[in-house]
């Protein structure tokens, strides 16, 4: 055996070869991730961006690989001659292949899940679905649907096994050079591993975190290409979601921004005793509503929700309206409490145990009966627990639906998430008929959801007309909403009610402007009063967000006490004071005036004139005088949010 072969097939040489193999396989997983989300990333790709992302990918893969393979490397290089036996190295091979296969599997799964979150998964993903009893079936459905990713994964695991380098035991002797080389390798590996995991050899720097990926990309959503899922999962374990920054003094923070509304407005639009119905429509992205997309496709775009279009013509809506989060769990705190998502879903953080006021708890002292409706399992997504915590008197879920003799129980279950929207909305009306007035009724629909199915009787008539599987689902939900309003219009409480339709978040998009860092949050916000007391029309001078809904509803029902909400009363605020907030991949975003500003917690990374630069192609950071004031306001908002979360100051009492 020549010297080169001897080195290659030593423990040290084999470890180097196998780590190189792991690098290659992890990079293949990243290529699969990119390919699966091609329309999100490819249109913005350039050679400078490619090389920057590659540098970042190698940095984060080094860290992730060292986390995942640390035990393997230590055992391989352990200077103990008695371990040099065939069974030991066979076990090491299994350890290497299995740990890296699991790591690659998480990245491949994220290639699909990214379409719904816009980011790599963190450890909270396990809490998000902990109560979903049909998760196995959903995973199986997606595995079949994305069979090509399963095939690619199988090839990667085969490569890990087939290309694995096993040390040749005959190269070893009991001589001093074995112990010296193994010990030296471990001593050299230790500082190199620390540097690799930290992502830097510079003294005094902090270890890289998920947000560091943004330095290699032009848009926050692109940081998902740089990151790998194992790193995101590992680095989010045990992390405190809310860390209070010290951007400014408390006095300066309060002067710049406060979420406390001390002088609620009551005027001719206010009417005590109005009923409130909030319809949170699953995945109803703004793109799906044709009337909110005038001019799209040369004015030929009709959308997929004709009933909602008819409602828009009689309602108050907004051209620039946004969600505050990307998953269903983010919607309830935003819409019903004025609490946007920052860093992690509020439900999944210790702050969820804080004292929180919501629309229901604020209106109960005014004599309101409150009820929440969701057709999923009663513990699904944590909705029932949160509804109870913010004062809802009644919760109607799958259990209550199945107890009704007027419906078909589990025969109406979609097999994955919830009761189909059409029968559940009719059940909702049955229960609302018995609620004493005035009431607050919140309904969270479910059918326009992955895995994108509709009831059997509609499968031939509802098609994927626009090329996205969700289109048939939103058409079905639109039909269910039409039937809901047709029946509700005959109820005695109907004309004395204000309705709100809003999506929880966006979903699969077709047009490029809905795939940008801002477009990912574009949802309809629709206020409808059947008696016509609220002027209809689409406001183009305001910016609306989910956290504005509760303040606006409080105005409409004549609420006159102080309350807390990170949003505005859209009926009384000056247009120039409206704004929208979102958080994605370590970047805070604020939209105000005609600017979108992106901030990484330390400095502004992007500024765009989003109304004219709809694809966010021209970064004006550092070139506009308005940037400093907008960044200062965003810092104050973040500091207010974090400090109030950590100090349990989310109420005004």
BAKOL-229562 format. One record per residue (C-alpha): residue number from 0; x, y, z. Coordinates in pm, whole numbers, padded with zeros to 5 digits. Layout:
! residues N
(NUM, (X, Y, Z))
...
This chain:
! residues 653
(0, (00000, 00000, 00000))
(1, (00154, 00335, -00105))
(2, (00175, 00632, 00129))
(3, (-00111, 00825, -00035))
(4, (-00346, 00530, -00010))
(5, (-00239, 00472, 00348))
(6, (-00324, 00830, 00445))
(7, (-00653, 00824, 00252))
(8, (-00770, 00509, 00426))
(9, (-00658, 00607, 00774))
(10, (-00911, 00733, 01026))
(11, (-00807, 01091, 00954))
(12, (-00824, 01050, 00578))
(13, (-01158, 00868, 00596))
(14, (-01305, 01139, 00820))
(15, (-01197, 01409, 00574))
(16, (-01342, 01218, 00277))
(17, (-01670, 01152, 00452))
(18, (-01714, 01512, 00562))
(19, (-01653, 01618, 00202))
(20, (-01921, 01367, 00101))
(21, (-02162, 01516, 00355))
(22, (-02091, 01866, 00220))
(23, (-02178, 01747, -00129))
(24, (-02501, 01575, -00024))
(25, (-02617, 01874, 00184))
(26, (-02551, 02097, -00115))
(27, (-02758, 01864, -00335))
(28, (-03042, 01901, -00083))
(29, (-03009, 02278, -00120))
(30, (-03029, 02247, -00498))
(31, (-03350, 02044, -00457))
(32, (-03484, 02313, -00221))
(33, (-03405, 02583, -00477))
(34, (-03558, 02383, -00764))
(35, (-03880, 02313, -00574))
(36, (-03917, 02687, -00508))
(37, (-03780, 02797, -00844))
(38, (-04033, 03072, -00911))
(39, (-03953, 03239, -00578))
(40, (-03576, 03251, -00624))
(41, (-03477, 03208, -00989))
(42, (-03619, 03534, -01133))
(43, (-03394, 03736, -00900))
(44, (-03079, 03529, -00941))
(45, (-02759, 03684, -01075))
(46, (-02397, 03571, -01075))
(47, (-02295, 03807, -00791))
(48, (-02590, 03682, -00585))
(49, (-02506, 03320, -00669))
(50, (-02148, 03350, -00546))
(51, (-02261, 03536, -00235))
(52, (-02522, 03271, -00154))
(53, (-02266, 02997, -00215))
(54, (-02026, 03155, 00036))
(55, (-02306, 03183, 00286))
(56, (-02423, 02827, 00221))
(57, (-02075, 02688, 00286))
(58, (-02056, 02887, 00609))
(59, (-02388, 02762, 00742))
(60, (-02334, 02408, 00612))
(61, (-02001, 02396, 00794))
(62, (-02173, 02489, 01117))
(63, (-02463, 02251, 01062))
(64, (-02240, 01963, 00956))
(65, (-02021, 02000, 01263))
(66, (-02326, 02003, 01490))
(67, (-02467, 01690, 01325))
(68, (-02138, 01500, 01286))
(69, (-01956, 01595, 01605))
(70, (-02008, 01254, 01769))
(71, (-01900, 01075, 01453))
(72, (-01579, 01279, 01428))
(73, (-01487, 01232, 01794))
(74, (-01538, 00856, 01775))
(75, (-01348, 00831, 01448))
(76, (-01048, 01022, 01584))
(77, (-01052, 00886, 01937))
(78, (-00694, 00766, 02007))
(79, (-00788, 00422, 02131))
(80, (-00636, 00133, 01939))
(81, (-00877, -00127, 02075))
(82, (-01163, 00039, 01883))
(83, (-01004, -00041, 01547))
(84, (-01230, -00336, 01478))
(85, (-01468, -00405, 01192))
(86, (-01790, -00394, 01406))
(87, (-01692, -00054, 01545))
(88, (-01636, 00099, 01202))
(89, (-01954, -00062, 01072))
(90, (-02142, 00112, 01354))
(91, (-01967, 00441, 01269))
(92, (-02082, 00407, 00909))
(93, (-02442, 00364, 01023))
(94, (-02407, 00661, 01259))
(95, (-02276, 00882, 00978))
(96, (-02538, 00777, 00723))
(97, (-02838, 00790, 00958))
(98, (-02757, 01129, 01116))
(99, (-02689, 01293, 00781))
(100, (-02992, 01125, 00623))
(101, (-03215, 01271, 00897))
(102, (-03056, 01613, 00844))
(103, (-03112, 01596, 00470))
(104, (-03471, 01476, 00525))
(105, (-03551, 01791, 00724))
(106, (-03421, 02007, 00440))
(107, (-03617, 01814, 00181))
(108, (-03935, 01845, 00389))
(109, (-03871, 02218, 00421))
(110, (-03854, 02245, 00043))
(111, (-04231, 02192, 00052))
(112, (-04318, 02361, 00383))
(113, (-04128, 02675, 00283))
(114, (-04409, 02755, 00039))
(115, (-04635, 02826, 00338))
(116, (-04395, 02994, 00579))
(117, (-04139, 03173, 00362))
(118, (-03858, 03063, 00593))
(119, (-03660, 02762, 00713))
(120, (-03830, 02578, 00998))
(121, (-03725, 02640, 01356))
(122, (-03782, 02419, 01658))
(123, (-04127, 02572, 01714))
(124, (-04253, 02374, 01415))
(125, (-04286, 02073, 01648))
(126, (-04508, 02269, 01886))
(127, (-04712, 02409, 01599))
(128, (-04851, 02068, 01500))
(129, (-04833, 01885, 01832))
(130, (-05212, 01852, 01857))
(131, (-05282, 01755, 01496))
(132, (-05396, 01392, 01498))
(133, (-05396, 01362, 01118))
(134, (-05044, 01489, 01065))
(135, (-04926, 01145, 00954))
(136, (-05182, 01136, 00677))
(137, (-05089, 01485, 00565))
(138, (-04722, 01392, 00550))
(139, (-04806, 01079, 00352))
(140, (-05015, 01281, 00108))
(141, (-04735, 01529, 00053))
(142, (-04481, 01252, 00014))
(143, (-04687, 01102, -00265))
(144, (-04751, 01443, -00419))
(145, (-04380, 01523, -00418))
(146, (-04256, 01176, -00509))
(147, (-03964, 01323, -00701))
(148, (-03826, 01477, -00381))
(149, (-03855, 01136, -00214))
(150, (-03664, 00985, -00507))
(151, (-03396, 01255, -00480))
(152, (-03370, 01187, -00106))
(153, (-03326, 00814, -00170))
(154, (-03045, 00890, -00415))
(155, (-02872, 01113, -00157))
(156, (-02895, 00844, 00112))
(157, (-02759, 00590, -00138))
(158, (-02466, 00823, -00205))
(159, (-02399, 00860, 00167))
(160, (-02383, 00484, 00202))
(161, (-02211, 00394, -00123))
(162, (-01946, 00667, -00125))
(163, (-01863, 00631, 00244))
(164, (-01493, 00574, 00307))
(165, (-01419, 00303, 00563))
(166, (-01070, 00299, 00715))
(167, (-00861, -00004, 00624))
(168, (-00771, -00170, 00951))
(169, (-00441, -00308, 00828))
(170, (-00291, 00041, 00804))
(171, (-00286, 00055, 01183))
(172, (-00024, -00064, 01422))
(173, (00012, -00025, 01793))
(174, (00302, 00214, 01742))
(175, (00340, 00558, 01889))
(176, (00256, 00728, 01559))
(177, (-00106, 00603, 01578))
(178, (-00168, 00769, 01913))
(179, (00025, 01079, 01814))
(180, (-00162, 01129, 01487))
(181, (-00505, 01061, 01637))
(182, (-00442, 01289, 01935))
(183, (-00301, 01563, 01712))
(184, (-00602, 01535, 01482))
(185, (-00842, 01573, 01775))
(186, (-00646, 01869, 01911))
(187, (-00651, 02038, 01570))
(188, (-01017, 01951, 01509))
(189, (-01139, 02104, 01836))
(190, (-01051, 02471, 01763))
(191, (-01142, 02428, 01396))
(192, (-01481, 02286, 01494))
(193, (-01541, 02576, 01733))
(194, (-01457, 02821, 01456))
(195, (-01676, 02633, 01210))
(196, (-01973, 02617, 01443))
(197, (-01935, 02983, 01537))
(198, (-01896, 03080, 01173))
(199, (-01597, 03302, 01238))
(200, (-01239, 03290, 01367))
(201, (-01251, 03653, 01478))
(202, (-01228, 03697, 01853))
(203, (-01515, 03880, 02016))
(204, (-01772, 03796, 01748))
(205, (-02092, 03617, 01839))
(206, (-02175, 03276, 01688))
(207, (-02372, 03301, 01367))
(208, (-02748, 03281, 01401))
(209, (-03033, 03246, 01157))
(210, (-03044, 03621, 01094))
(211, (-02680, 03626, 00977))
(212, (-02790, 03461, 00653))
(213, (-02931, 03794, 00539))
(214, (-02583, 03938, 00481))
(215, (-02541, 03708, 00181))
(216, (-02868, 03787, 00002))
(217, (-03065, 04076, -00144))
(218, (-03405, 03980, -00002))
(219, (-03494, 03824, 00337))
(220, (-03682, 03539, 00170))
(221, (-03359, 03438, -00007))
(222, (-03190, 03365, 00325))
(223, (-03367, 03029, 00313))
(224, (-03134, 02933, 00027))
(225, (-02829, 03015, 00236))
(226, (-02951, 02839, 00549))
(227, (-03003, 02469, 00599))
(228, (-03284, 02327, 00811))
(229, (-03067, 02132, 01059))
(230, (-02886, 02455, 01151))
(231, (-03215, 02645, 01189))
(232, (-03359, 02375, 01412))
(233, (-03050, 02337, 01629))
(234, (-02981, 02711, 01671))
(235, (-03341, 02779, 01776))
(236, (-03347, 02520, 02058))
(237, (-03391, 02691, 02393))
(238, (-03363, 03038, 02245))
(239, (-03557, 03322, 02404))
(240, (-03793, 03453, 02141))
(241, (-03819, 03802, 02286))
(242, (-03502, 03989, 02378))
(243, (-03553, 04354, 02468))
(244, (-03319, 04577, 02266))
(245, (-03189, 04903, 02409))
(246, (-03228, 05120, 02103))
(247, (-03333, 05426, 02300))
(248, (-03436, 05548, 02643))
(249, (-03782, 05462, 02771))
(250, (-03883, 05827, 02741))
(251, (-03768, 05843, 02378))
(252, (-03943, 05514, 02302))
(253, (-04273, 05642, 02441))
(254, (-04242, 05970, 02251))
(255, (-04168, 05789, 01926))
(256, (-04430, 05515, 01946))
(257, (-04676, 05372, 02196))
(258, (-04929, 05093, 02137))
(259, (-05159, 05234, 02406))
(260, (-05470, 05403, 02268))
(261, (-05575, 05635, 02549))
(262, (-05834, 05844, 02370))
(263, (-06049, 05617, 02150))
(264, (-06255, 05804, 01894))
(265, (-06635, 05791, 01891))
(266, (-06825, 05977, 01621))
(267, (-07116, 05935, 01382))
(268, (-06976, 05598, 01267))
(269, (-06981, 05466, 01623))
(270, (-07289, 05274, 01731))
(271, (-07322, 05096, 02063))
(272, (-07479, 04753, 02051))
(273, (-07363, 04656, 01705))
(274, (-07293, 04287, 01654))
(275, (-06947, 04194, 01524))
(276, (-06868, 03898, 01298))
(277, (-06503, 03841, 01210))
(278, (-06446, 03589, 00932))
(279, (-06082, 03476, 00920))
(280, (-06062, 03300, 00586))
(281, (-05789, 03041, 00553))
(282, (-05524, 03133, 00291))
(283, (-05736, 03398, 00114))
(284, (-05444, 03583, -00037))
(285, (-05522, 03917, -00197))
(286, (-05415, 03772, -00531))
(287, (-05725, 03550, -00540))
(288, (-05972, 03843, -00529))
(289, (-06008, 03987, -00877))
(290, (-06162, 04321, -00776))
(291, (-05857, 04398, -00562))
(292, (-05626, 04345, -00859))
(293, (-05748, 04592, -01117))
(294, (-05500, 04616, -01402))
(295, (-05350, 04272, -01340))
(296, (-05294, 04074, -01661))
(297, (-05391, 04377, -01866))
(298, (-05720, 04417, -01681))
(299, (-05836, 04067, -01775))
(300, (-05774, 03908, -01436))
(301, (-06097, 03791, -01270))
(302, (-05960, 03606, -00968))
(303, (-06126, 03304, -00809))
(304, (-06371, 03447, -00556))
(305, (-06670, 03603, -00736))
(306, (-06884, 03634, -00423))
(307, (-06609, 03812, -00231))
(308, (-06577, 04041, -00535))
(309, (-06946, 04127, -00504))
(310, (-06899, 04197, -00133))
(311, (-06600, 04422, -00201))
(312, (-06819, 04648, -00415))
(313, (-07033, 04716, -00105))
(314, (-06753, 04734, 00151))
(315, (-06465, 04942, 00279))
(316, (-06138, 04792, 00157))
(317, (-05777, 04893, 00111))
(318, (-05540, 04877, -00182))
(319, (-05242, 04823, 00051))
(320, (-05340, 04569, 00316))
(321, (-05119, 04310, 00483))
(322, (-05104, 04017, 00722))
(323, (-04864, 04035, 01014))
(324, (-04755, 03672, 00987))
(325, (-04722, 03373, 00758))
(326, (-04902, 03093, 00943))
(327, (-05248, 03048, 01094))
(328, (-05118, 03076, 01450))
(329, (-05000, 03430, 01379))
(330, (-05343, 03549, 01269))
(331, (-05551, 03529, 01589))
(332, (-05322, 03747, 01806))
(333, (-05283, 03997, 01521))
(334, (-05649, 04024, 01425))
(335, (-05816, 03987, 01764))
(336, (-05556, 04144, 01998))
(337, (-05346, 04378, 01785))
(338, (-05030, 04174, 01851))
(339, (-04820, 04111, 01539))
(340, (-04583, 03817, 01504))
(341, (-04222, 03896, 01592))
(342, (-03951, 03628, 01581))
(343, (-04179, 03333, 01671))
(344, (-04556, 03271, 01685))
(345, (-04696, 03422, 02004))
(346, (-04883, 03096, 02084))
(347, (-04556, 02905, 02108))
(348, (-04364, 03136, 02340))
(349, (-04373, 03171, 02720))
(350, (-04528, 03516, 02666))
(351, (-04852, 03341, 02568))
(352, (-04913, 03312, 02944))
(353, (-04913, 03692, 02978))
(354, (-05228, 03888, 03054))
(355, (-05372, 03978, 02714))
(356, (-05683, 04171, 02616))
(357, (-05864, 04104, 02294))
(358, (-06172, 04217, 02110))
(359, (-06389, 03975, 02309))
(360, (-06259, 04062, 02656))
(361, (-06279, 04435, 02585))
(362, (-06641, 04416, 02470))
(363, (-06774, 04176, 02734))
(364, (-06815, 04459, 02992))
(365, (-07037, 04627, 02732))
(366, (-07275, 04331, 02745))
(367, (-07142, 04133, 02451))
(368, (-07177, 03756, 02420))
(369, (-06870, 03606, 02256))
(370, (-06821, 03288, 02052))
(371, (-06542, 03138, 01846))
(372, (-06594, 02887, 01563))
(373, (-06338, 02660, 01399))
(374, (-06421, 02327, 01235))
(375, (-06101, 02150, 01341))
(376, (-06035, 01933, 01642))
(377, (-06101, 02139, 01953))
(378, (-05732, 02145, 02050))
(379, (-05617, 02209, 01693))
(380, (-05348, 02477, 01652))
(381, (-05407, 02597, 02009))
(382, (-05706, 02803, 01893))
(383, (-05941, 02699, 02173))
(384, (-05686, 02773, 02446))
(385, (-05611, 03116, 02304))
(386, (-05979, 03196, 02248))
(387, (-06046, 03113, 02613))
(388, (-05752, 03323, 02730))
(389, (-05884, 03635, 02556))
(390, (-06234, 03604, 02690))
(391, (-06450, 03404, 02447))
(392, (-06751, 03260, 02628))
(393, (-06815, 02976, 02384))
(394, (-06599, 02765, 02155))
(395, (-06753, 02559, 01876))
(396, (-06528, 02306, 01708))
(397, (-06538, 01958, 01562))
(398, (-06680, 01812, 01884))
(399, (-06980, 02044, 01891))
(400, (-07044, 01997, 01521))
(401, (-07053, 01619, 01557))
(402, (-07300, 01650, 01846))
(403, (-07553, 01822, 01620))
(404, (-07825, 01599, 01476))
(405, (-07872, 01835, 01183))
(406, (-07542, 01751, 01015))
(407, (-07346, 01444, 00912))
(408, (-07074, 01460, 01174))
(409, (-06744, 01304, 01070))
(410, (-06883, 01236, 00723))
(411, (-06830, 01610, 00668))
(412, (-06469, 01594, 00789))
(413, (-06214, 01665, 00517))
(414, (-05993, 01381, 00640))
(415, (-05705, 01605, 00739))
(416, (-05791, 01929, 00916))
(417, (-06154, 02019, 00973))
(418, (-06519, 02007, 00872))
(419, (-06570, 02134, 00519))
(420, (-06646, 02507, 00510))
(421, (-06992, 02483, 00352))
(422, (-07162, 02275, 00625))
(423, (-06960, 02427, 00908))
(424, (-07057, 02783, 00816))
(425, (-07421, 02674, 00816))
(426, (-07369, 02517, 01159))
(427, (-07212, 02846, 01269))
(428, (-07529, 03030, 01173))
(429, (-07739, 02778, 01368))
(430, (-07544, 02859, 01683))
(431, (-07532, 03234, 01617))
(432, (-07912, 03242, 01601))
(433, (-07916, 03150, 01970))
(434, (-07655, 03402, 02084))
(435, (-07794, 03693, 02284))
(436, (-07728, 04027, 02118))
(437, (-07501, 04208, 02098))
(438, (-07246, 03941, 02018))
(439, (-06893, 03902, 01890))
(440, (-06864, 03596, 01670))
(441, (-06531, 03493, 01517))
(442, (-06514, 03223, 01251))
(443, (-06192, 03064, 01124))
(444, (-06248, 02868, 00802))
(445, (-06030, 02574, 00701))
(446, (-06101, 02430, 00356))
(447, (-05877, 02655, 00145))
(448, (-05579, 02477, 00292))
(449, (-05316, 02229, 00196))
(450, (-05352, 01949, 00078))
(451, (-05593, 02136, -00150))
(452, (-05898, 01918, -00177))
(453, (-06270, 01991, -00207))
(454, (-06575, 01776, -00125))
(455, (-06630, 01490, -00364))
(456, (-06944, 01641, -00519))
(457, (-06746, 01947, -00635))
(458, (-06431, 01782, -00770))
(459, (-06550, 01783, -01130))
(460, (-06682, 02139, -01130))
(461, (-06403, 02313, -00937))
(462, (-06078, 02304, -01131))
(463, (-05724, 02439, -01090))
(464, (-05802, 02711, -01342))
(465, (-05496, 02923, -01276))
(466, (-05249, 02640, -01243))
(467, (-05237, 02638, -00863))
(468, (-05412, 02357, -00673))
(469, (-05546, 02604, -00414))
(470, (-05758, 02787, -00673))
(471, (-06035, 02525, -00665))
(472, (-06031, 02544, -00285))
(473, (-06078, 02920, -00268))
(474, (-06361, 02888, -00521))
(475, (-06524, 02634, -00288))
(476, (-06478, 02859, 00016))
(477, (-06614, 03153, -00185))
(478, (-06927, 02948, -00256))
(479, (-06953, 02858, 00114))
(480, (-06927, 03226, 00208))
(481, (-07198, 03316, -00043))
(482, (-07434, 03063, 00114))
(483, (-07343, 03195, 00460))
(484, (-07428, 03554, 00370))
(485, (-07742, 03459, 00178))
(486, (-07885, 03288, 00484))
(487, (-07749, 03546, 00730))
(488, (-07921, 03825, 00535))
(489, (-08257, 03689, 00655))
(490, (-08159, 03695, 01022))
(491, (-08299, 03973, 01243))
(492, (-07950, 04063, 01367))
(493, (-07798, 04097, 01018))
(494, (-07844, 04470, 00950))
(495, (-07717, 04560, 01295))
(496, (-07386, 04381, 01235))
(497, (-07043, 04478, 01111))
(498, (-06864, 04200, 00923))
(499, (-06492, 04172, 00867))
(500, (-06337, 03939, 00611))
(501, (-05963, 03890, 00634))
(502, (-05720, 03614, 00547))
(503, (-05500, 03454, 00808))
(504, (-05208, 03458, 00563))
(505, (-05125, 03420, 00196))
(506, (-05063, 03095, 00012))
(507, (-04949, 02974, -00329))
(508, (-04895, 03268, -00564))
(509, (-04879, 03298, -00941))
(510, (-04793, 03661, -01011))
(511, (-04441, 03784, -00927))
(512, (-04554, 04083, -00719))
(513, (-04711, 03838, -00474))
(514, (-04383, 03649, -00430))
(515, (-04178, 03943, -00302))
(516, (-04090, 04004, 00062))
(517, (-04396, 04230, 00081))
(518, (-04626, 04040, -00153))
(519, (-04598, 03735, 00073))
(520, (-04809, 03929, 00325))
(521, (-05071, 04087, 00094))
(522, (-05420, 03989, 00214))
(523, (-05766, 04146, 00181))
(524, (-05909, 04341, 00474))
(525, (-06281, 04402, 00414))
(526, (-06527, 04587, 00641))
(527, (-06893, 04537, 00547))
(528, (-07202, 04687, 00711))
(529, (-07528, 04562, 00555))
(530, (-07710, 04883, 00651))
(531, (-07464, 05088, 00447))
(532, (-07356, 05297, 00744))
(533, (-06989, 05246, 00658))
(534, (-06898, 05418, 00330))
(535, (-06798, 05167, 00061))
(536, (-06488, 05203, -00150))
(537, (-06124, 05108, -00178))
(538, (-05892, 05340, 00014))
(539, (-05566, 05397, -00169))
(540, (-05423, 05653, 00074))
(541, (-05407, 05421, 00376))
(542, (-05192, 05123, 00467))
(543, (-05387, 04857, 00655))
(544, (-05271, 04553, 00852))
(545, (-05435, 04281, 01058))
(546, (-05351, 04458, 01383))
(547, (-05570, 04751, 01273))
(548, (-05885, 04540, 01278))
(549, (-05956, 04541, 01652))
(550, (-05899, 04919, 01691))
(551, (-06127, 04987, 01394))
(552, (-06401, 04759, 01526))
(553, (-06379, 04921, 01869))
(554, (-06446, 05254, 01698))
(555, (-06749, 05113, 01517))
(556, (-06908, 04983, 01838))
(557, (-06839, 05300, 02036))
(558, (-06571, 05167, 02272))
(559, (-06438, 05465, 02469))
(560, (-06180, 05324, 02713))
(561, (-05800, 05293, 02678))
(562, (-05666, 04974, 02523))
(563, (-05345, 04833, 02376))
(564, (-05291, 04734, 02013))
(565, (-04996, 04754, 01776))
(566, (-05221, 04897, 01508))
(567, (-05443, 05191, 01417))
(568, (-05808, 05278, 01409))
(569, (-05838, 05308, 01031))
(570, (-06147, 05530, 01061))
(571, (-05980, 05810, 01253))
(572, (-05603, 05792, 01190))
(573, (-05438, 06024, 00941))
(574, (-05334, 05834, 00625))
(575, (-04969, 05933, 00669))
(576, (-04964, 05771, 01013))
(577, (-05074, 05426, 00894))
(578, (-04820, 05149, 00861))
(579, (-04783, 04770, 00843))
(580, (-04531, 04543, 01011))
(581, (-04399, 04194, 00938))
(582, (-04104, 03977, 01034))
(583, (-03929, 03718, 00820))
(584, (-03598, 03535, 00851))
(585, (-03447, 03775, 01103))
(586, (-03561, 04088, 00918))
(587, (-03814, 04337, 01054))
(588, (-04021, 04505, 00782))
(589, (-04226, 04821, 00804))
(590, (-04437, 04978, 00531))
(591, (-04526, 05343, 00568))
(592, (-04601, 05615, 00315))
(593, (-04456, 05485, -00008))
(594, (-04157, 05311, 00152))
(595, (-04081, 04957, 00263))
(596, (-03791, 04947, 00508))
(597, (-03610, 04627, 00611))
(598, (-03408, 04619, 00932))
(599, (-03194, 04333, 01069))
(600, (-03202, 04446, 01430))
(601, (-02888, 04652, 01393))
(602, (-02903, 04837, 01062))
(603, (-03128, 04898, 00765))
(604, (-03066, 04644, 00489))
(605, (-03324, 04755, 00235))
(606, (-03545, 05048, 00141))
(607, (-03789, 05027, -00151))
(608, (-04054, 05252, -00303))
(609, (-04297, 04963, -00305))
(610, (-04587, 05140, -00475))
(611, (-04392, 05192, -00797))
(612, (-04120, 04928, -00754))
(613, (-04368, 04644, -00713))
(614, (-04106, 04371, -00760))
(615, (-03869, 04536, -00507))
(616, (-03579, 04547, -00750))
(617, (-03424, 04881, -00655))
(618, (-03275, 04896, -00307))
(619, (-03247, 05261, -00203))
(620, (-03093, 05200, 00140))
(621, (-02877, 05495, 00242))
(622, (-03006, 05715, -00041))
(623, (-03329, 05860, 00097))
(624, (-03358, 06122, 00373))
(625, (-03677, 05958, 00505))
(626, (-03489, 05639, 00597))
(627, (-03356, 05760, 00934))
(628, (-03696, 05861, 01073))
(629, (-03864, 05541, 00955))
(630, (-03588, 05324, 01102))
(631, (-03615, 05511, 01432))
(632, (-03989, 05448, 01444))
(633, (-03940, 05079, 01367))
(634, (-03681, 05052, 01645))
(635, (-03932, 05204, 01888))
(636, (-04204, 04959, 01778))
(637, (-03972, 04659, 01824))
(638, (-03849, 04782, 02163))
(639, (-04206, 04844, 02282))
(640, (-04313, 04497, 02171))
(641, (-04020, 04311, 02325))
(642, (-04025, 04499, 02655))
(643, (-04400, 04458, 02698))
(644, (-04380, 04087, 02617))
(645, (-04101, 04030, 02868))
(646, (-04259, 04247, 03138))
(647, (-04619, 04124, 03093))
(648, (-04751, 04468, 02998))
(649, (-04998, 04379, 02724))
(650, (-05305, 04531, 02886))
(651, (-05414, 04878, 02997))
(652, (-05550, 04847, 03350))
